[in-house]
Amino acid sequence: MKKAENQDQQVSNETGSGVAAVGGAHAVEPGQQSAAHARNSRETVTRLCYGDREIIVVGTAHVSRSSVEEVERVIAEETPDRVCVEIDRGRYESVTGSSGWKNLDIYEVLRRKKGFLLLGNLVLASFQRRVGQQLGVRPGEEMIEAVRAAERAGVPVSLCDREVQTTLRRAWAKSGFWGKNKMLAALLGSIFSREKLSDEDIEEMKQGTSLDNMLQELSAYLPRAKEVLIDERDRYLATRIWQADGSRIVAVVGAGHVSGMLAHLEELAAGRGNEDVSDLEVIPARTRISKGIPYIIPAIIVGLLVVGFFRSGWDATRDTLLIWIAVNGGLSAIGALIALAHPLTVLVTFLAAPVTSMNPWIGVGFVSGFLEALFKKPRVSDFENLQDDATSVRGFFRNRITHVLLVFFFATLGSVAGTFIGLPVLTRLLAG
């Protein structure tokens, strides 16, 4: 049980600041929130007063040098009695290097069906890391600087963000079939992204107008994911900051969360907000349909073959079965080839895909990934260089950990495509 918990922690650690959004913040005078928003839309510090309690919110861009400097300046000038930071314990340990990757067991990750989660974490982190490399800033460095500045001043720190593993699993669980596919496409596309941003681009992302446009695009493309990544965390961060001890608090958060947090803080201050955020830490249960699909598809395939046997005889059924094997196994093997898998992995993937498609308990991605990890066992250097290698396409294929994940991902994708293509083919052949 302890080993499984460690694997979950390792899977969640890799994100750095991967799921944190960037955007604009506002300076707000007590009691004049709406007007101040309009007058000071280019400011990044928000000062809120609630009786004898003051909360100073610093909105940052997660890969901005000026944000790092501003965080240090605000903490030094404001002399708070507590600093709240938008980062969870796992990500903090990952960024500071206090949590290593040598204990990661890639076999255990695949066995416990955490492959997609780990790959998603790596991809999310790699985008911000690539941008940060352009600007000479580590993603989330302003959060780490907030912790260090507080420690230098002898001020206690609260890590207020929700565990990133919970965030990603909720986003996946709350997305429908097409939403999941769009999330996978977005993650895959970011691996091959060559987007470059200037300092001016990064600073512009902190302005309200740019933020609004970004969130509108995210809402239209992935509304359920935006709800989990942004809206839920606005409420979670606001609540944790509100519950933190201290009468003078500096809160350092991604600027994209400031506007939503202000609304929740006002609700909490007025006594209308709900301080219980345990509902945001629960992974939604799978629907009956999603639970039944792994059983329904094999039943349909077997049913079609049985019907075909009685209608057309053994020869037609055999030919149809071979076509199913060729389509499902072939597309899955092509996926493994795209990931540059070992030749034996490709062969076994071809043979295993039609069988695992009929098995609700094991997927071809696990078989392919497990074999690839045996043929190309991850080395110590792969664990040590994981975060750097995940910033480039070449690094993804070169590093044996990410390479295993790519084989797992593409083999699974090929098998899914083979199933959806093969079913109509079976139906037409047997109906004819």
C-alpha positions in Angstrom: 0.0 0.0 0.0 2.8 2.4 0.9 4.5 1.7 -2.5 1.3 2.6 -4.3 1.0 5.8 -2.4 4.5 6.7 -3.3 3.8 6.1 -7.0 0.8 8.4 -6.9 3.0 11.1 -5.3 5.7 10.6 -8.0 3.1 10.8 -10.8 1.7 14.1 -9.4 5.1 15.7 -8.6 6.3 16.1 -12.2 4.0 19.0 -13.1 6.0 21.7 -11.5 3.5 24.5 -12.1 2.0 22.8 -15.1 -1.7 23.3 -14.5 -1.5 26.8 -13.2 -2.9 29.4 -15.6 -1.4 32.9 -16.2 -3.4 36.1 -16.8 -4.3 39.5 -15.3 -4.7 40.9 -11.8 -6.2 44.1 -10.4 -5.5 46.6 -7.6 -8.6 46.9 -5.4 -9.3 49.5 -2.7 -11.4 48.3 0.2 -15.1 48.8 -0.5 -14.6 50.0 -4.0 -14.0 46.8 -5.9 -15.9 47.3 -9.1 -14.6 50.8 -9.7 -11.1 49.9 -8.8 -11.1 47.0 -11.2 -11.8 49.4 -14.1 -9.2 52.0 -13.0 -6.3 49.7 -12.2 -6.6 46.8 -14.7 -2.8 46.9 -15.4 -1.8 46.4 -11.7 -0.8 43.1 -10.3 -1.2 43.6 -6.6 -4.7 43.5 -4.9 -5.1 44.8 -1.4 -8.2 43.6 0.5 -9.2 44.7 4.0 -11.8 42.8 6.2 -12.0 44.6 9.5 -8.6 44.1 11.2 -7.5 41.6 8.7 -5.7 42.4 5.4 -5.0 40.1 2.5 -2.5 41.2 -0.2 -2.8 39.2 -3.4 0.1 39.2 -5.8 -0.9 38.0 -9.3 2.0 36.6 -11.2 2.9 35.0 -14.6 4.5 31.7 -13.8 7.5 32.2 -16.2 8.1 35.9 -15.7 11.3 37.3 -14.3 9.6 40.5 -13.2 7.0 38.4 -11.3 9.9 36.7 -9.3 11.3 40.1 -8.4 7.9 41.6 -7.6 7.1 38.7 -5.2 10.3 39.3 -3.3 9.7 43.0 -3.1 6.1 42.8 -1.9 7.0 40.3 0.9 9.9 42.5 2.1 7.8 45.7 2.0 4.6 44.3 3.5 6.1 42.3 6.4 3.2 39.9 6.6 2.6 37.4 9.4 1.9 34.6 6.9 2.6 33.9 3.2 0.1 31.8 1.1 1.4 30.3 -2.1 -0.4 28.7 -5.1 1.5 25.4 -5.0 0.8 22.0 -3.5 3.3 19.9 -1.4 4.1 17.5 -4.3 4.9 20.2 -6.8 6.9 22.2 -4.3 9.1 19.2 -3.5 9.5 18.5 -7.3 10.6 22.1 -8.1 12.9 22.4 -5.1 14.5 19.0 -5.9 13.6 17.6 -2.5 11.6 14.8 -4.2 13.7 12.8 -6.7 12.6 10.5 -9.5 14.9 7.6 -8.6 12.0 5.9 -6.7 9.6 6.0 -9.7 8.6 2.5 -10.8 7.4 2.8 -14.4 6.1 -0.8 -14.3 3.9 0.1 -11.3 2.7 3.3 -13.0 1.5 1.3 -16.0 0.1 -1.5 -13.9 -2.0 0.9 -11.9 -3.3 2.6 -15.0 -1.5 5.9 -14.3 0.3 6.1 -17.7 -2.0 8.8 -19.1 -1.8 10.8 -15.9 2.0 10.8 -15.8 2.2 11.6 -19.5 -0.3 14.4 -19.1 1.7 15.8 -16.2 4.9 15.7 -18.1 3.4 17.5 -21.1 1.7 20.2 -19.1 5.0 20.9 -17.3 7.1 20.8 -20.4 5.3 23.6 -22.1 5.9 26.1 -19.3 9.4 24.8 -18.9 10.2 25.5 -22.5 8.8 29.0 -22.2 10.8 29.5 -19.0 14.0 28.3 -20.7 13.5 31.1 -23.3 13.3 33.7 -20.5 15.9 32.1 -18.1 13.2 31.5 -15.5 12.0 28.1 -14.1 8.2 27.6 -14.1 6.9 28.4 -10.7 10.1 30.2 -9.6 8.1 33.1 -8.2 6.2 30.6 -5.9 9.5 29.1 -4.7 10.9 32.7 -4.2 7.8 33.5 -2.1 8.6 30.5 0.1 12.2 31.4 0.4 11.5 35.1 1.1 9.1 34.1 3.8 11.6 31.8 5.3 14.3 34.5 5.3 11.9 36.8 7.1 10.9 34.1 9.6 7.3 34.1 8.3 5.2 30.9 8.2 4.1 29.6 4.8 0.9 27.9 3.7 0.9 25.8 0.5 -2.6 26.4 -0.6 -3.2 24.7 -4.0 -5.1 21.4 -4.5 -3.0 18.4 -5.3 -2.4 18.4 -9.1 -3.2 14.7 -9.4 -6.6 15.4 -8.0 -7.1 18.3 -10.4 -6.1 16.3 -13.5 -8.2 13.3 -12.5 -11.2 15.5 -11.9 -10.7 17.2 -15.3 -10.5 13.8 -17.0 -13.5 12.3 -15.1 -15.8 15.3 -15.8 -15.0 15.5 -19.5 -17.2 13.6 -22.0 -16.0 11.3 -24.7 -15.1 14.2 -27.2 -13.7 16.3 -24.4 -11.3 13.5 -23.5 -10.2 13.2 -27.1 -9.7 17.0 -27.3 -7.7 16.9 -24.1 -5.5 14.2 -25.6 -5.1 16.1 -28.8 -4.1 19.2 -27.0 -1.6 17.4 -24.9 -0.1 15.6 -27.9 0.0 18.8 -29.9 1.9 20.6 -27.1 4.7 18.0 -27.3 5.4 19.1 -30.8 4.8 22.8 -30.2 7.6 25.2 -31.1 5.9 28.2 -29.7 8.2 31.0 -28.6 7.2 33.9 -26.4 9.0 37.1 -25.7 9.2 38.9 -22.3 6.6 41.3 -23.7 4.3 38.4 -24.6 4.6 37.0 -21.0 3.9 40.3 -19.4 0.9 40.9 -21.7 -0.5 37.6 -20.5 -0.9 39.3 -17.1 -3.2 42.0 -18.4 -6.9 41.6 -17.9 -7.8 41.7 -21.6 -5.4 38.9 -22.6 -6.6 36.9 -19.7 -10.2 37.2 -20.7 -9.5 36.2 -24.2 -7.5 33.2 -23.0 -10.2 31.9 -20.7 -12.9 32.5 -23.3 -11.0 30.3 -25.7 -10.4 27.7 -23.0 -14.1 27.7 -22.1 -15.2 27.2 -25.7 -12.7 24.5 -26.4 -12.8 22.5 -23.1 -15.5 24.0 -20.9 -15.4 21.1 -18.4 -11.6 21.2 -18.1 -11.7 25.0 -17.7 -14.2 24.5 -14.8 -11.8 22.2 -13.0 -8.5 23.9 -13.9 -9.6 27.4 -13.3 -13.0 27.8 -11.6 -12.6 25.1 -9.0 -9.1 26.2 -8.1 -10.3 29.8 -7.7 -12.6 28.7 -5.0 -10.1 26.2 -3.5 -7.3 28.8 -3.3 -9.6 31.5 -1.9 -10.9 29.2 0.8 -7.5 28.0 1.9 -6.2 31.6 2.0 -9.2 32.7 3.9 -8.7 29.9 6.4 -5.0 30.6 6.9 -3.9 32.0 10.3 -2.8 35.6 10.4 -4.1 39.1 10.3 -1.8 40.3 7.5 -1.4 37.8 4.7 0.5 38.0 1.4 -1.0 35.5 -1.2 1.1 34.7 -4.3 -1.1 33.2 -7.0 -1.1 32.9 -10.8 -2.7 36.1 -12.1 -5.3 34.1 -14.0 -6.9 33.1 -10.6 -7.1 36.6 -9.1 -10.4 37.8 -10.5 -12.2 34.6 -9.5 -10.6 34.4 -6.1 -11.7 38.0 -5.3 -15.3 37.0 -5.9 -15.0 34.0 -3.6 -13.1 36.0 -0.9 -15.9 38.6 -0.9 -18.5 35.8 -0.5 -16.5 34.3 2.4 -16.1 37.7 4.1 -19.8 38.3 3.8 -20.6 35.0 5.4 -22.2 33.6 2.2 -19.3 31.4 1.1 -18.9 27.7 1.9 -15.6 27.0 3.7 -15.9 23.3 3.1 -14.0 22.4 -0.1 -13.9 18.7 0.5 -16.2 18.2 -2.5 -13.4 19.6 -4.7 -11.0 16.8 -3.6 -13.3 13.9 -4.6 -12.8 12.1 -7.9 -16.2 11.8 -9.6 -17.3 8.2 -9.9 -17.5 6.7 -13.4 -20.9 6.5 -15.0 -22.6 3.2 -15.6 -22.0 3.6 -19.3 -18.3 4.2 -19.0 -18.0 1.2 -16.6 -19.9 -0.9 -19.1 -18.1 0.0 -22.3 -15.1 -2.4 -21.7 -17.7 -5.2 -21.4 -20.2 -4.0 -24.1 -17.7 -3.8 -26.9 -16.4 -7.4 -26.5 -20.0 -8.6 -26.2 -20.9 -6.8 -29.5 -17.9 -8.3 -31.3 -18.6 -11.8 -30.1 -22.3 -11.4 -30.9 -21.5 -10.3 -34.4 -19.2 -13.3 -35.0 -21.8 -15.7 -33.6 -24.5 -14.2 -35.8 -22.2 -14.3 -38.8 -21.4 -17.9 -38.2 -25.0 -19.0 -38.2 -25.8 -16.8 -41.2 -22.8 -17.3 -43.4 -20.9 -20.3 -42.1 -17.4 -20.8 -40.7 -15.4 -19.6 -43.8 -17.0 -16.1 -43.8 -16.7 -15.8 -40.1 -13.1 -16.8 -40.2 -12.3 -14.3 -42.9 -14.2 -11.6 -41.0 -12.2 -12.4 -37.8 -8.9 -12.1 -39.7 -10.0 -8.7 -41.0 -10.7 -7.7 -37.4 -7.3 -8.8 -36.3 -5.6 -7.0 -39.2 -7.5 -3.7 -38.5 -7.2 -3.7 -34.7 -3.7 -5.2 -34.5 -2.4 -3.3 -37.5 -3.4 0.1 -36.3 -2.1 -0.6 -32.8 1.2 -1.8 -34.2 1.4 1.4 -36.4 1.0 3.4 -33.2 3.9 1.5 -31.6 6.0 2.1 -34.8 5.2 5.9 -34.6 6.6 5.8 -31.1 9.8 4.0 -32.4 9.1 0.9 -30.3 11.4 -2.1 -30.3 10.6 -4.5 -33.3 9.5 -7.2 -30.8 7.3 -4.7 -29.1 5.6 -3.9 -32.4 5.1 -7.5 -33.2 3.6 -8.4 -29.8 1.5 -5.2 -30.0 0.0 -6.5 -33.3 -0.8 -9.9 -31.7 -2.0 -8.6 -28.4 -4.3 -5.7 -29.5 -7.2 -7.9 -30.9 -7.1 -9.9 -27.7 -6.8 -7.0 -25.2 -9.7 -5.3 -27.0 -11.8 -8.2 -25.9 -10.4 -8.0 -22.3 -11.9 -5.4 -20.0 -9.1 -5.7 -17.4 -5.9 -5.2 -19.4 -5.2 -2.9 -22.3 -2.7 -3.2 -25.1 -0.9 0.0 -23.9 0.1 -1.8 -20.7 1.5 -4.8 -22.7 3.4 -2.6 -25.1 4.7 -0.2 -22.5 5.7 -3.1 -20.2 7.6 -4.8 -23.0 9.3 -1.6 -24.1 10.5 -1.0 -20.6 12.0 -4.5 -20.5 13.7 -4.1 -23.9 14.9 -0.5 -23.1 15.1 -0.5 -19.3 15.2 3.1 -17.9 18.6 4.2 -16.7 19.5 6.4 -13.7 20.3 9.2 -16.2 16.7 9.0 -17.6 15.3 9.7 -14.2 17.8 12.5 -13.5 17.2 14.2 -16.9 13.4 13.6 -17.1 12.3 17.2 -16.7 14.8 18.5 -19.2 14.2 15.8 -21.7 10.4 16.4 -21.6 10.9 19.9 -23.1 11.6 18.6 -26.6 10.3 16.1 -29.1 13.8 14.5 -29.3 14.0 14.4 -25.6 10.6 12.6 -25.3 11.8 9.9 -27.6 15.4 9.7 -26.2 14.5 9.5 -22.5 13.5 5.9 -21.9 10.8 6.8 -19.3 9.0 9.2 -21.7 9.7 6.8 -24.6 7.8 4.0 -22.7 4.9 6.4 -22.1 4.8 7.3 -25.8 4.7 3.6 -26.8 2.0 3.1 -24.2 0.0 6.1 -25.5 0.3 5.5 -29.3 -0.4 1.7 -29.0 -3.5 2.5 -27.0 -4.6 5.1 -29.5 -4.1 2.7 -32.4 -6.2 0.0 -30.7 -9.0 2.5 -29.9 -9.0 3.6 -33.5 -8.9 0.0 -34.7 -11.9 -0.9 -32.5 -14.0 2.0 -33.8 -13.0 1.3 -37.4 -13.3 -2.5 -37.1 -16.8 -2.6 -35.6 -18.5 -1.1 -38.7 -16.4 -3.3 -41.0 -17.5 -6.4 -39.1 -21.1 -5.3 -39.2 -21.1 -4.7 -43.0 -19.3 -7.9 -43.8 -21.5 -10.1 -41.6 -24.7 -8.3 -42.8 -23.7 -8.9 -46.4 
